Structures are given as C-alpha cells and as structure tokens.
Amino acid sequence: MQGIRPHPGDSMAQLGREVDDFLMYFILMEKIPVGTRVVEPGRLCCMSEEAYIQSVSADQNPAHSLYVSVIEENVQVDADVEVLQALTRKQAAMLLAIPSPTERLSCFLERTLLQQAVQAEVGQQVLVEHEQRLFPALLHYVGSTLNSNTLLPPVCFGVELEGEGEGRGNIDGSYKGVIFFKCKKDSGLLLPFNKIIFCGMPPAVEVGTPSPQRSSSKSEDRLSGELLSIRLDTVVKEETASANNPSSASELKIPSNGEKVKENIRDRYLDVNSLVQIQYKEEELAFGIIRWLGYLPQKEDAMAGVELEEDKGCTDGMWCGHRYFFCPAKRGIFLKLKACQPDTRFLSNRDGQPKSLEVTEHGTDDSQRVLGKVPPLQEQAAVEVLEGDMRGIQGHCNSCYMDAALFSLFSCSSILDSLLFKPSYFPNGQIQQTLREEIVNPLRKKGFVSADSVMNLRHQLMQESQCPSFTTSEKDPEEFLNVIMHRILGADPLLKLQSQGRGVQECYCYQIFIEKKQEMTVPNVQQLLEQSFHHSNLKLTEVPSCFIIQMPRFGKEYKMFSKIVPSLQLDITDLLLNSPRECVVCGHLATQECAECFKDVILSDHGLKQYCSVCCIQVHTHHKRKDHKPVPLKVPKGFLKDPGLSKIPRETLELFAVLCIETSHYVSFVKYGAGTDSWIFFDSMADRFGSENGYNIPRVSRCPEVATYLSSPLEELVSQNPREMKGVAKRLFCDAYMYMYQSKRMALYK
C-alpha cells in the first residue's frame, strides 16, 4: 500500500460532478497508513467507474491497488484491492449515516441488517433502539437530510415512535426547518439503520426490553466450552449452520406478534418471558428467562433464546450474524425448547405450571420449607450464605416494608426467636409456622426466601386481620410488626413505659417525639431518645430485650433532621425507673433528679441530670439553677448501705439493624459480626429480571464503608455532603426510619 499521491484524473471535486451511475463505492476493511496517521477501517471510499475499469482490465498487468478517494477525509490513497469491498450507492449512503467507522464495519459484516435496510419501505412497522430500550415505530421516511450536492448524502430513516415510545422522540418530522415527514410532537426520530429492527424479519424481540450494543457475530456468538456440559443434542451450535450464506436469514420462521411456537408449548406453559431452568452441569442448574421463541435454519425443532441469570452463556442474543434478542454479553444461549423446564423456584403445584405471585389457595411448595431450629447467621457464615444477588428476601408487589423488617429482625439476630416457638393455635399457629419454616429458617439456611413465601404470609395475615390490602399495598413496618406480634402471635409487649402519675403503657415500637425547633443539627440516637423521654416525662419500667425506635418525622417533609448518627450502643441506665443511677458530677450513687437541668451542657454532655445529695445542693446554689425543683429518686436498698463505694452498673443495648426509607422504598442495614465494619446492606428489589412477567432480584452486599463514617468526628459528619458519601452510607445516615437494639443479657435464644 502507498500513501497519498497526486493524480491527474479523479479529484474530489471532479468526482462530485460525476453522474452517480459512474461512481464505484467501497468500504475499507483494514487500516491504511497515510503519512503520520492512518485511515481507519470502516471508512468509505469511491472512484470513477472509468478509472476502475482501466485499473482492473489491463491486459498485461492488472492493478493490485486502486487509487480511491476517502469520502469523509477529502484525501486520496492507494489501497490494495484485497482490503476494499464493493458497495452499491444505496448501501454506501446508508452505511455513511453511521458515525462510527468501527460500528459501520461491523454492520457491513453482519450483512443481513444492511440488506433489510435497503429493502425497507415507507409504512413498514419497525422496532427502534432508543434510550437503551426497544420501542415500536412506523417508518415514514428513507432518505438524506443533507444537501443533495454532497458527494454522497448519508441516508437515514425517519420514524414515529408508538406505544410506550410516544413522546420520547425529539422532532415532529421537521429537521433544521425542512419537513421530511409529519408525526406527533416529540415522537419522531431520524436514525441510521443500525438503530432499527425491521419487523417481519428476525429478530422477534419483546418490546420494551433493555438493549445492549450490537457486537460482531464472530466474537460473541460462538458457543463456549463451558456449555459442553449441557446435552449436546439440545444446544444450537453455530458451526452447524451455513456461516458462509448470509442470505439464509430469509429461511427463518419467526412467529409473528408473539405467536407461540407450535410444539406443545401450551402443554409446557412456556412462552416469551417464561422463567426456566436448564441442566447446566451434572448437578448444577442454570436459570434464565426466555427472550425469543422460533425456528432456526436447518433446525426442525422449536428453539428458544434464553437470557441466563449468570455469565454462563456465549452470546448477547446474536446467532450467525442475526440479532434475535438483546441481553448482556455471555448471558445468552440458543437451545432446543424441550431442553427448557419451568423454573422450580417459582412453581406452586405438581403439574409444572409456573406460579403467579398472587394469592393462591395452595400456599407454598413443601420443598421450600425448612423445619426445626436454625440459628441466626454470624460473622463469616453470614457473608458466605447471604452475600450476592438473589439473596435475602425477594420483594414483590409493595412488600419491601415487610421484607426489610423480617430481614432485619431475623437474619443475624435471635432476639425475637421466642416468637417462632411459643405455643400457638390455629389459625395463628399456621402463620407462626409459615414465618418460621418458610421465611426465617430458609433465610438462615439457604440465604434466600422467594416472593411466593412472603406472599403466602401476607395472604394469611390478610385473612386473619381482615385487612385486604396486606397482599397489595405498602404499609409501615410498625403496622406490620404490631399486627404479627400482638394480634397474631400474642407476644408480650417489648416495651413497658411509665409517665409520672400514670399507669404502665405497653407497646412494641417506640416513636420519638421531640420539639420541632431543635438546636441539634446532626444528633445521634442516644440524644434523640433522651430528648423524647424528657419531653414526654417517660421512664422504662424494665430493661427491654428488644428496643425498636422510630425516628422523628413531620408530615410530607418526613425527615426532621438531614442526618442522624447511629448510636452503636444505647445507654438506657438513666431511662430506667427505680434503677440505681450515677451522679453526673462525682459518679457516686444519685439520689436526686432535676428535669430543669436537662439542657445544661456545662455539667454534662448527657441530657438527663441526676445528682448525689451533696452535689445536688452545690449545683443548685448557682443563681441560674436556684429555682429548679429536683425530685428524689427511688434507690434500691442494697445500694443505700454504702452509696459512696458501690459501683453503679450500666444498662446498655447494642444496635443490630436499621431500616431506612427513600421515596417509599424500604431497605435495611444489619450488623452481622463484632467488627466495626461488619455491616451488610439489603434491598429486596435491588434489580429486575424481565419486564411485566419477570421478577425482582433481592441483593445483599457488604458495606464496610459505613464504619468509616461511624468513627468520623461530628464536625466532619455535619459538613459531609451526602452525595459524596461512599457506597450506601448516605442511606444509613440520611434515610434512617427505624433503629433496632437488643440486650444480650436479656436474649432468650442462642
């Protein structure tokens, strides 16, 4: 190959004046060095037909190179004939509309799509790749949008988006003041052909599915060695097709408009979007969703294109140069339909019919039950069992409030396990059994609870509570906890509170109430709880085994504070009624308490203030406190014998979980070990597999970054921009809804 050279004949200007029929067009298959740079493969070239004939028909010495003009770069180069592929003018114009030379070359090599574009007609129904999705559209225009005096005006396609795509376009058929076609406002697009799938031709793709970028069939479509473990007679091998015959696409028999392939599909309950499993290895299954059904060349059996959950495939939805569906690379596989079986994780009866996640009369398959007692997950075992996708509790139909609450309470803590085994009778005993054997035990043993198990529990709660919205609507976690602990399981209240001059109040969750105008900017849970107890004049009558605390919120604005710092340990010593307490000045046994000293930060950082007899007198001799009215404390008799020497025990609870809410969606953080960074984050609807007939993907992930912020000085947390927080830490500090604390001393099950 040679570089640029002068030529007395075909300059670019001269070529522009040639009649179209007398120009030859080519696409460059390899790069050509030109001085200090290169002309990329995928660039388009042209030369006059007369010059071409003279070069190739020389009787004695036919040329091995052609002197061509590179259309987009306004240069002329010598190119070996072996690196040039001839094009028709129409093909060249359509390829020129693709801005990337690399993608242009890939589309040329696929051939079929280009041929379909050449044959496309106005009025044809198409699918359009737009905003990473596929939308139905009507083809209104095929032609150029540039001045016709250009050497080769690129040809693009004008389409009108329909259905879900309506209003997602950017024109109404006019472009730069010129009307090319007419359509609804903001529903039109002008696109190159590689963004269009021509209906009536492969592929048969579900409208609205996400669509990754196209890739070369040679690099992505070949079945990998990993799939050799699947029965070879069920897998489509690309080598068996005629790879050298790109026109074989016309032989494909694709069901139109989603029509089912007629091979006992109705008996097998399999269709596009069906969840299936495939025997991947001798004792290993691969799971996925059917994205395409149809017939392939030289294959008599009905075939399925399946998108797998994991990277165990070999394609992104292409086969032999044809696009049949879209999925991430190495997630797709083509195989005989009879090799697909319904996904047993979502079956409800014995005949193999896929289960709908709606209310059923049969409940959950016994295979999903785990009997006996399964201890909570701790330390490395929690990571090994719980971490990853399809882990935790699977969300469905507004269940996130229940998913997050159950995961928080039972995945890594046994503090409420007594609820699972206390004597109970029908129908409450059935609900208890469902909670124990279909949710808590499978979560701890297998690391996964399917959405149908949760739906079974919701259905039982609906029947028992006479609340029909339990299976459909989102509720507050505290409402769910109150129903299941009080009305269903009849559990003793977790909290017993007493206000001055009143009887004992019992509850399962405590809602913090404080004055709306607060001097605190970034409080911690300890401060908020003390403020609330002081504001309501409350005391705990006994140490709770589990203390569930709801954060203060007001109306539509919800959050009263932009950030709340989790207190890893909650000191409730000063919140207990008739319990020994420490003097905040000298540390000896306190005998007096002063509510009016609460906001005095000079004496102590703690809000609640109590004093021994000596310190109480000294503190209240100050002119600012002389009008205060301390009240005596009831001190246990054992401590009165030697008040100066007795060590005052502290009652503390440890944080084991936090529920958070953002835009009506609940997630949770759970402490799974003793380490400061032993935190996991759970979202029951972290991702989605499939569209309307698909399912949510729950995810559990480690979040050690939380420890960094928990140990940060308060000044840093106040100035910290939430958007700059690493990982999911922002959700813990800014979206906290409910904190869960436990007392190891009061634990009833280990």
C-alpha positions in Angstrom: 0.0 0.0 0.0 1.2 3.5 -0.7 0.4 6.9 0.8 -1.1 10.0 -0.8 0.0 10.8 -4.3 -1.1 13.3 -7.0 -3.4 12.0 -9.7 -4.2 13.8 -12.8 -7.7 12.4 -13.0 -10.2 11.9 -10.2 -10.0 14.8 -7.7 -12.8 15.0 -5.1 -14.3 18.0 -6.9 -14.3 16.1 -10.1 -15.9 13.1 -8.5 -18.6 15.3 -7.1 -19.5 16.3 -10.6 -19.7 12.7 -11.9 -23.0 11.1 -12.6 -24.0 8.8 -9.8 -24.1 5.7 -12.0 -20.5 6.2 -13.0 -19.1 6.1 -9.4 -17.8 3.0 -7.6 -18.1 2.8 -3.8 -16.1 0.7 -1.4 -15.7 0.1 2.4 -12.2 -0.1 3.8 -11.6 -3.4 5.6 -8.2 -2.6 7.1 -6.3 0.5 8.1 -4.1 2.3 5.6 -1.1 4.4 6.8 -1.2 7.9 5.5 1.9 9.9 6.5 1.9 10.2 10.2 -1.7 8.9 10.7 -3.9 6.1 9.4 -7.2 5.9 7.6 -9.4 3.7 9.8 -11.2 0.5 8.6 -14.8 1.2 8.1 -14.2 4.4 6.1 -16.0 4.7 2.7 -14.1 5.3 -0.5 -15.0 5.9 -4.1 -13.6 6.2 -7.6 -14.9 6.7 -11.1 -16.1 3.7 -12.9 -13.9 4.5 -15.9 -10.8 4.6 -13.7 -11.8 1.4 -12.0 -12.3 -0.4 -15.4 -8.9 0.8 -16.6 -7.2 -0.5 -13.5 -8.7 -4.0 -13.4 -8.9 -4.8 -17.1 -5.3 -4.1 -18.2 -4.4 -7.0 -20.5 -0.8 -7.5 -19.3 -0.5 -6.0 -15.8 -3.8 -5.6 -13.9 -3.5 -3.3 -10.9 -3.1 -4.8 -7.4 -4.2 -1.5 -5.9 -6.8 1.1 -6.5 -6.5 4.8 -6.2 -9.6 5.8 -4.3 -10.9 8.9 -2.6 -11.8 8.7 1.1 -15.2 10.3 1.2 -15.1 11.7 4.8 -11.5 12.8 4.9 -11.1 14.5 1.5 -7.9 12.6 0.7 -6.9 10.1 -2.0 -4.9 6.9 -1.3 -3.7 3.8 -2.9 -5.4 0.8 -1.4 -4.8 -2.9 -2.1 -7.8 -4.4 -3.8 -7.9 -7.1 -1.0 -8.8 -4.5 1.7 -11.7 -3.0 -0.3 -15.2 -4.4 -0.5 -17.5 -3.0 -3.2 -20.9 -1.4 -2.3 -23.9 -0.1 -4.1 -24.6 3.6 -3.8 -27.6 2.9 -1.6 -25.6 0.6 0.7 -22.8 3.2 0.9 -25.2 6.0 1.7 -26.9 4.0 4.5 -23.5 3.0 6.0 -22.3 6.6 5.9 -25.1 7.6 8.2 -23.4 5.5 11.0 -20.9 7.9 12.5 -18.5 5.3 14.0 -16.3 3.6 11.4 -15.9 0.6 13.7 -19.6 0.1 14.1 -20.1 0.7 10.4 -17.8 -2.1 9.5 -19.5 -4.4 12.0 -22.9 -3.7 10.4 -21.4 -4.3 7.0 -20.1 -7.7 8.1 -23.4 -8.7 9.5 -24.9 -8.1 6.1 -28.4 -9.1 6.9 -29.4 -5.9 8.7 -28.0 -3.8 5.8 -29.9 -5.9 3.3 -33.1 -5.4 5.3 -32.5 -1.6 5.4 -32.0 -1.5 1.6 -35.3 -3.3 1.2 -37.3 -1.3 3.8 -40.3 0.7 2.6 -42.2 3.6 4.0 -45.2 2.5 6.0 -43.4 -0.5 7.4 -43.7 -1.4 11.1 -40.3 -1.4 12.8 -38.7 -1.6 16.3 -36.4 1.3 17.2 -33.5 1.2 19.7 -33.7 4.4 21.7 -32.7 5.3 25.3 -31.4 1.7 25.8 -34.8 0.2 25.0 -36.8 -1.0 22.0 -40.0 0.7 21.0 -42.5 0.0 18.2 -42.4 2.6 15.4 -43.8 3.4 12.0 -41.3 4.1 9.1 -42.2 7.4 7.5 -39.1 8.5 5.6 -36.0 7.0 4.0 -33.5 9.4 2.6 -30.9 12.1 3.2 -31.2 15.2 5.4 -28.2 16.9 3.7 -27.8 19.0 0.6 -28.1 16.7 -2.4 -25.0 18.4 -3.9 -22.9 16.5 -1.4 -20.8 13.7 -3.0 -22.7 11.0 -1.1 -25.5 12.3 1.2 -26.0 9.8 4.1 -29.4 8.1 4.1 -31.2 7.9 7.4 -34.6 6.6 8.5 -37.4 8.8 9.8 -39.7 7.0 12.2 -42.6 7.8 14.5 -42.4 6.2 17.9 -45.6 4.4 19.1 -46.9 2.9 22.2 -44.7 3.4 25.2 -42.3 5.3 23.0 -44.8 8.1 22.1 -43.4 11.4 23.2 -39.8 10.1 23.7 -38.6 11.4 20.4 -37.1 14.8 19.5 -38.8 16.0 16.3 -42.2 16.2 14.7 -40.9 15.2 11.3 -39.1 18.5 10.7 -35.3 18.9 10.9 -33.4 22.2 10.5 -36.5 23.9 9.1 -37.2 21.2 6.5 -40.2 18.9 6.7 -39.3 15.4 5.9 -42.4 13.8 7.3 -45.2 14.5 9.7 -45.9 12.9 13.0 -47.0 13.7 16.6 -44.9 16.2 18.5 -41.7 14.8 20.1 -42.5 11.3 18.7 -40.2 11.5 15.6 -36.6 10.4 15.2 -34.1 10.4 12.4 -31.8 7.4 12.8 -29.2 5.3 11.0 -30.3 1.8 10.0 -28.3 0.1 12.8 -30.7 1.6 15.4 -33.7 -0.1 13.7 -35.1 -3.7 13.7 -37.3 -4.3 10.7 -40.4 -6.2 11.7 -41.4 -9.3 9.8 -37.7 -10.2 9.8 -35.5 -11.6 12.6 -35.3 -11.0 15.4 -38.6 -11.4 17.3 -37.9 -9.3 20.4 -40.2 -8.3 23.2 -41.0 -4.6 23.0 -39.5 -2.5 25.8 -36.7 -4.9 26.8 -33.3 -3.3 27.6 -30.9 -3.5 24.6 -27.1 -3.5 24.9 -24.9 -2.6 22.0 -24.6 -4.8 19.0 -21.5 -6.8 18.7 -19.7 -8.8 16.0 -21.3 -12.2 15.5 -17.9 -13.8 15.1 -16.7 -12.6 18.5 -19.8 -13.1 20.6 -22.0 -15.8 19.0 -19.7 -18.8 19.2 -20.7 -21.3 21.9 -18.0 -21.6 24.6 -16.6 -24.7 26.1 -18.5 -24.0 29.3 -21.7 -25.1 27.6 -20.4 -28.5 26.5 -21.7 -29.9 29.8 -25.3 -29.3 28.5 -26.6 -32.1 26.4 -25.0 -31.5 23.0 -28.2 -32.5 21.1 -30.1 -29.7 22.7 -27.7 -26.8 22.1 -27.6 -24.9 18.9 -24.0 -24.9 17.5 -23.2 -22.1 15.2 -20.8 -24.3 13.3 -23.7 -26.5 12.1 -25.3 -23.6 10.2 -24.0 -22.2 6.9 -22.0 -19.3 8.1 -20.9 -18.5 4.6 -24.5 -18.0 3.4 -25.7 -14.7 4.9 -28.9 -14.9 2.9 -30.1 -17.8 4.9 -31.8 -15.3 7.2 -34.8 -15.4 4.8 -35.4 -19.0 5.7 -36.1 -18.2 9.4 -39.6 -19.0 10.6 -40.3 -16.4 13.2 -43.7 -16.4 14.9 -45.4 -13.0 14.2 -46.7 -10.7 17.0 -45.6 -13.0 19.8 -47.5 -16.1 18.4 -46.3 -19.2 20.3 -44.2 -21.8 18.6 -46.4 -24.8 18.0 -44.7 -27.6 19.7 -46.8 -28.4 22.7 -46.0 -25.0 24.3 -49.4 -24.7 25.8 -48.9 -28.0 27.5 -45.5 -26.9 28.7 -46.6 -23.5 29.8 -43.6 -21.9 28.2 -43.7 -18.6 26.2 -41.6 -15.5 25.9 -40.8 -14.2 29.4 -41.3 -17.6 31.0 -38.8 -18.3 33.8 -36.9 -21.5 33.0 -34.1 -23.7 34.2 -31.5 -25.7 32.2 -29.4 -28.6 33.2 -26.1 -26.9 33.1 -23.8 -29.5 34.6 -24.4 -32.9 36.0 -25.6 -31.5 39.4 -25.9 -27.8 38.5 -28.8 -25.8 37.0 -28.7 -22.6 35.1 -31.7 -20.3 35.4 -32.9 -17.7 33.0 -35.8 -16.2 31.1 -37.0 -17.0 27.5 -36.4 -13.9 25.3 -37.2 -15.5 21.9 -39.1 -18.5 20.5 -38.9 -19.6 16.9 -37.2 -21.8 14.3 -33.6 -21.6 13.1 -32.1 -22.5 9.7 -31.6 -26.3 9.3 -33.3 -26.9 12.6 -36.6 -28.8 12.7 -37.2 -28.4 16.4 -38.6 -25.3 18.1 -35.8 -23.3 19.6 -35.6 -20.9 22.5 -33.3 -17.9 23.0 -32.7 -17.7 26.8 -31.1 -14.9 28.8 -29.3 -16.5 31.8 -29.0 -15.1 35.3 -25.2 -15.5 35.3 -22.4 -15.3 32.8 -22.7 -18.9 31.7 -23.8 -18.2 28.1 -21.9 -17.4 24.9 -23.8 -14.6 23.1 -25.7 -11.4 23.6 -28.6 -12.5 21.5 -27.0 -12.9 18.1 -26.6 -16.1 16.2 -24.9 -16.5 12.8 -24.9 -12.7 12.3 -28.6 -12.2 13.1 -30.0 -10.4 16.1 -32.8 -12.4 17.8 -32.9 -10.7 21.2 -30.9 -8.5 23.4 -29.1 -9.4 26.6 -25.6 -8.7 28.2 -22.6 -10.5 26.7 -22.2 -14.1 27.8 -25.7 -14.2 29.2 -27.5 -15.6 26.1 -27.8 -19.1 24.8 -29.8 -20.8 22.0 -31.1 -24.3 22.6 -34.0 -26.6 21.9 -37.2 -25.6 23.6 -37.6 -29.1 25.0 -34.4 -28.6 27.0 -36.0 -25.8 29.0 -38.0 -26.6 32.1 -40.1 -24.3 34.2 -38.1 -22.6 37.0 -38.8 -24.7 40.0 -38.1 -21.8 42.3 -41.4 -20.3 41.2 -43.7 -23.4 40.9 -46.7 -23.9 43.1 -48.1 -27.2 42.0 -47.1 -30.6 40.6 -48.1 -30.2 37.0 -45.3 -27.8 36.2 -47.4 -24.7 35.7 -45.4 -21.6 36.6 -46.8 -19.9 39.7 -48.2 -16.5 39.7 -47.1 -14.4 42.7 -50.7 -13.6 43.5 -52.8 -15.2 46.3 -53.3 -18.9 45.8 -55.2 -21.5 47.7 -52.3 -23.9 47.9 -49.7 -21.9 49.7 -46.1 -22.7 49.2 -44.5 -25.8 47.9 -43.3 -28.1 50.8 -39.8 -28.1 49.1 -39.3 -24.5 50.2 -40.0 -25.3 53.9 -37.1 -25.7 56.3 -38.1 -27.5 59.5 -36.6 -27.3 63.0 -34.5 -24.6 64.6 -31.9 -22.8 62.5 -29.6 -20.3 64.4 -29.0 -16.8 63.1 -26.1 -16.1 60.8 -23.0 -14.5 62.3 -19.5 -13.4 61.2 -18.1 -15.1 58.1 -21.1 -17.6 57.9 -23.4 -14.6 57.3 -21.3 -13.4 54.4 -21.0 -16.8 52.8 -24.7 -17.5 53.0 -26.2 -14.1 52.4 -24.0 -12.0 50.2 -24.9 -11.7 46.5 -27.8 -11.4 44.1 -30.9 -13.5 44.6 -30.1 -13.4 48.3 -32.2 -12.2 51.2 -36.0 -11.9 50.9 -37.4 -11.4 47.4 -39.7 -8.4 47.0 -42.9 -8.4 45.1 -45.9 -6.1 44.9 -45.1 -3.4 47.6 -43.6 -5.9 50.0 -40.4 -4.0 50.8 -41.7 -2.8 54.2 -42.2 -6.5 55.3 -39.0 -7.8 53.6 -36.8 -5.2 55.2 -38.4 -5.7 58.7 -38.1 -9.5 58.6 -34.5 -9.5 57.3 -33.5 -7.0 60.0 -35.1 -8.9 62.9 -34.2 -12.5 62.0 -31.2 -12.8 59.6 -28.4 -12.2 62.1 -30.2 -11.9 65.5 -32.1 -14.3 67.7 -33.6 -11.7 70.0 -37.1 -12.4 68.9 -36.8 -16.1 68.1 -39.1 -16.9 71.0 -41.9 -15.7 68.9 -41.3 -18.5 66.4 -41.7 -21.3 69.0 -44.1 -20.0 71.6 -47.3 -22.2 71.9 -49.9 -21.0 69.4 -53.1 -22.4 67.9 -54.8 -22.3 64.5 -55.0 -20.1 62.6 -52.3 -18.1 64.4 -50.2 -21.3 64.7 -50.3 -21.6 60.9 -49.0 -18.1 60.5 -46.3 -18.8 63.0 -45.3 -21.9 61.1 -45.2 -20.0 57.8 -43.0 -17.4 59.4 -40.6 -19.9 60.9 -40.4 -22.6 58.2 -40.9 -20.6 55.0 -39.1 -17.4 55.8 -36.8 -17.3 58.9 -35.3 -20.8 58.5 -34.8 -20.7 54.7 -33.2 -17.3 55.1 -30.7 -18.5 57.6 -30.0 -21.9 55.9 -30.2 -21.1 52.2 -29.8 -17.3 52.2 -32.9 -16.8 50.1 -36.6 -16.5 50.6 -38.8 -16.5 47.4 -41.5 -13.9 46.9 -44.2 -16.6 47.0 -43.3 -17.5 50.5 -43.7 -13.9 51.6 -47.0 -13.7 49.6 -48.2 -16.8 51.5 -47.6 -15.0 54.8 -49.2 -11.8 53.5 -52.3 -13.8 52.4 -52.6 -15.4 55.8 -52.2 -12.0 57.5 -54.9 -10.6 55.3 -57.4 -13.3 56.2 -56.7 -13.1 59.9 -56.6 -9.4 60.3 -59.5 -8.8 57.9 -57.3 -6.3 56.0 -57.4 -6.9 52.2 -54.6 -4.5 51.5 -52.0 -6.8 53.1 -51.4 -8.6 49.8 -51.3 -5.5 47.6 -50.5 -2.2 49.4 -47.4 -0.8 51.0 -47.7 -0.4 54.8 -45.5 0.9 57.6 -43.1 -1.6 59.2 -44.5 -0.7 62.7 -48.0 -1.6 61.5 -46.8 -5.0 60.3 -44.9 -5.7 63.5 -47.8 -4.7 65.7 -50.2 -7.0 63.8 -47.9 -10.0 63.7 -46.6 -9.7 67.3 -49.8 -8.5 69.1 -52.8 -9.7 67.1 -51.3 -12.9 65.6 -48.7 -14.3 67.9 -49.9 -12.7 71.1 -46.4 -11.8 72.2 -45.8 -9.8 75.3 -45.1 -6.1 74.6 -41.4 -5.4 74.1 -41.6 -2.1 76.0 -43.2 -1.1 79.2 -43.2 2.7 79.9 -44.5 4.8 82.7 -45.2 8.5 82.8 -45.3 10.5 86.0 -48.6 9.9 87.8 -49.9 7.4 85.2 -50.0 3.7 84.8 -47.7 1.5 82.8 -48.1 1.8 79.0 -47.1 -1.2 76.8 -46.0 -1.1 73.2 -43.9 -2.9 70.6 -42.2 0.1 68.9 -41.4 3.5 70.3 -41.9 6.6 68.3 -39.6 9.5 69.2 -41.5 12.8 69.8 -39.5 16.0 70.4 -39.9 19.7 70.0 -39.8 20.7 66.3 -37.3 23.6 67.0 -34.1 21.9 67.9 -30.6 23.3 68.4 -29.1 20.0 67.4 -28.0 19.8 63.7 -26.8 16.2 63.5 -28.0 14.4 66.6 -27.3 10.7 67.5 -29.9 8.2 68.5 -28.9 8.5 72.2 -29.6 12.2 72.2 -32.9 11.9 70.4 -34.2 9.2 72.8 -33.2 11.1 75.9 -34.9 14.3 74.4 -38.0 12.3 73.7 -38.2 10.7 77.2 -37.6 14.1 78.8 -40.2 15.8 76.6 -42.8 13.1 77.5 -41.7 12.6 81.1 -41.3 8.8 80.5 -39.3 6.0 82.1 -38.7 2.4 81.2 -40.1 0.1 84.0 -37.8 -2.8 82.9 -34.9 -3.5 80.6 -36.3 -4.4 77.2 -34.8 -7.4 75.3 -35.5 -5.6 72.0 -35.9 -1.9 71.7 -37.3 -0.7 68.3 -37.1 3.0 67.9 -38.8 5.1 65.2 -37.1 8.4 64.2 -39.0 11.7 64.4 -40.7 12.8 61.2 -43.1 15.5 60.4 -45.8 15.5 57.6 -44.8 15.4 54.0 -41.4 16.6 54.7 -40.8 13.4 56.6 -37.3 13.9 57.9 -36.8 16.3 60.8 -33.0 16.0 60.5 -31.0 15.8 57.4 -28.6 13.3 59.1 -28.8 11.1 62.2 -25.8 9.4 63.6 -26.5 5.8 64.7 -25.5 5.1 68.3 -23.9 1.7 68.2 -24.6 1.3 71.9 -27.6 2.8 73.6 -27.2 3.5 77.3 -30.6 3.3 79.0 -29.4 3.4 82.6 -30.8 6.9 83.2 -34.1 6.0 81.4 -35.0 3.2 83.8 -37.5 3.7 86.6 -36.3 2.9 90.2 -32.9 1.8 89.0 -29.5 2.9 90.6 -28.0 5.9 88.7 -24.7 7.8 88.8 -24.3 11.3 89.9 -23.3 13.3 86.7 -20.8 15.3 88.8 -18.9 12.9 91.1 -20.1 9.5 89.9 -21.5 8.3 93.2 -25.0 7.0 93.7 -27.5 9.6 92.7 -30.5 10.4 94.9 -32.0 13.4 93.2 -33.0 14.1 89.6 -33.6 17.6 88.1 -35.6 17.8 84.8 -34.9 21.5 84.6 -31.1 20.9 84.3 -31.7 18.8 81.1 -30.4 21.4 78.7 -27.5 22.5 80.8 -24.4 21.3 78.9 -21.9 22.8 81.4 -22.5 20.0 83.9 -22.6 17.1 81.4 -23.0 16.3 77.8 -25.9 13.9 78.7 -29.3 15.4 78.7 -30.7 13.7 81.8 -29.2 15.0 85.1 -29.2 13.3 88.5 -27.0 14.1 91.5 -26.0 12.7 94.8 -27.2 14.7 97.8 -24.0 16.7 98.2 -23.6 17.6 94.5 -27.3 18.5 94.2 -27.0 21.2 96.8 -23.8 22.6 95.3 -25.2 22.6 91.7 -28.4 24.4 92.7 -26.6 27.1 94.7 -25.8 28.7 91.3 -28.2 31.7 90.6 -29.3 30.2 87.3 -30.4 27.0 89.0 -31.6 28.1 92.3 -35.3 28.0 91.2 -35.0 24.4 89.9 -37.0 21.7 91.7 -35.1 18.4 92.0 -37.2 15.3 92.9 -36.0 12.4 94.9 -35.1 9.1 93.2 -36.1 5.7 94.5 -32.9 3.9 95.1 -32.7 0.1 95.6 -32.0 -0.8 99.3 -28.8 -2.7 98.5 -27.1 0.5 97.2 -28.1 2.7 100.2 -25.9 0.8 102.6 -22.7 2.2 101.1 -23.6 4.9 98.5 -20.1 6.2 98.1 -18.4 2.9 97.3 -21.0 1.0 95.3 -20.2 0.6 91.6 -23.2 1.7 89.6 -24.0 -0.9 86.8 -24.7 0.5 83.3 -27.5 -1.0 81.2 -26.6 -0.8 77.5 -28.2 -2.2 74.3 -26.4 -2.8 71.1 -27.5 -1.8 67.6 -28.2 -4.8 65.4 -30.2 -3.4 62.5 -31.5 -0.2 60.8 -34.5 0.2 58.5 -34.2 3.1 56.0 -36.7 4.6 53.6 -36.2 6.7 50.5 -39.0 7.6 48.1 -41.4 5.0 49.7 -38.9 2.1 49.4 -37.6 0.3 52.5 -34.1 -1.2 52.7 -32.1 -2.3 55.8 -28.6 -2.4 57.3 -27.7 -5.3 59.5 -24.7 -5.8 61.9 -23.5 -9.4 61.3 -20.4 -9.6 63.5 -18.3 -8.0 66.2 -16.1 -6.0 63.8 -16.8 -2.3 63.3 -17.1 -2.9 59.6 -19.3 -5.9 59.9 -22.3 -4.4 58.1 -24.4 -5.7 55.3 -27.0 -3.8 53.2 -30.2 -5.5 52.0 -32.6 -4.4 49.2 -35.4 -6.8 48.3 -35.9 -5.1 44.9 -32.4 -4.1 44.0 -32.8 -5.2 40.4 -35.3 -6.6 38.0 -35.2 -9.7 35.7 -37.6 -9.5 32.8 -40.4 -7.0 32.4 -44.0 -7.4 33.4 -43.7 -11.2 33.8 -40.3 -11.1 35.3 -39.3 -10.9 39.0 -37.4 -8.7 41.4 -33.8 -9.6 42.3 -33.0 -9.2 46.0 -29.4 -8.3 46.9 -27.3 -8.4 50.0 -23.9 -6.7 49.9 -21.2 -5.9 52.4 -20.9 -2.1 53.2 -17.7 -1.7 55.3 -17.6 2.0 54.3 -20.2 2.5 57.0 -17.6 2.1 59.7 -15.5 4.9 58.3 -18.3 7.4 58.8 -19.4 6.0 62.2 -15.9 6.7 63.5 -15.7 10.2 62.0 -15.8 13.3 64.3 -19.1 15.0 64.5 -17.7 18.1 62.8 -16.9 16.1 59.7 -20.3 14.5 59.6 -22.0 17.9 59.8 -20.1 19.2 56.8 -20.2 16.0 54.8 -22.1 16.2 51.5 -24.4 13.2 51.4 -23.9 12.8 47.7 -20.2 12.4 48.2 -20.6 9.6 50.8 -19.1 6.3 49.6 -21.2 3.3 48.8 -24.6 3.1 50.6 -23.5 5.1 53.7 -25.7 8.0 52.7 -28.8 5.9 53.1 -27.8 4.9 56.7 -27.2 8.4 57.9 -29.8 10.3 55.9 -32.8 7.9 55.4 -33.0 6.1 58.8 -36.6 5.2 59.7 -36.3 2.7 62.5 -33.4 1.5 64.7 -33.4 -1.9 66.3 -31.4 -2.5 69.6 -31.0 -5.7 71.6 -29.9 -6.7 75.1 -27.6 -9.7 75.1 -28.2 -10.1 78.7 -31.9 -10.5 78.0 -31.6 -12.7 75.0 -33.9 -15.7 75.2 -32.3 -17.8 72.4 -28.8 -18.5 71.4 
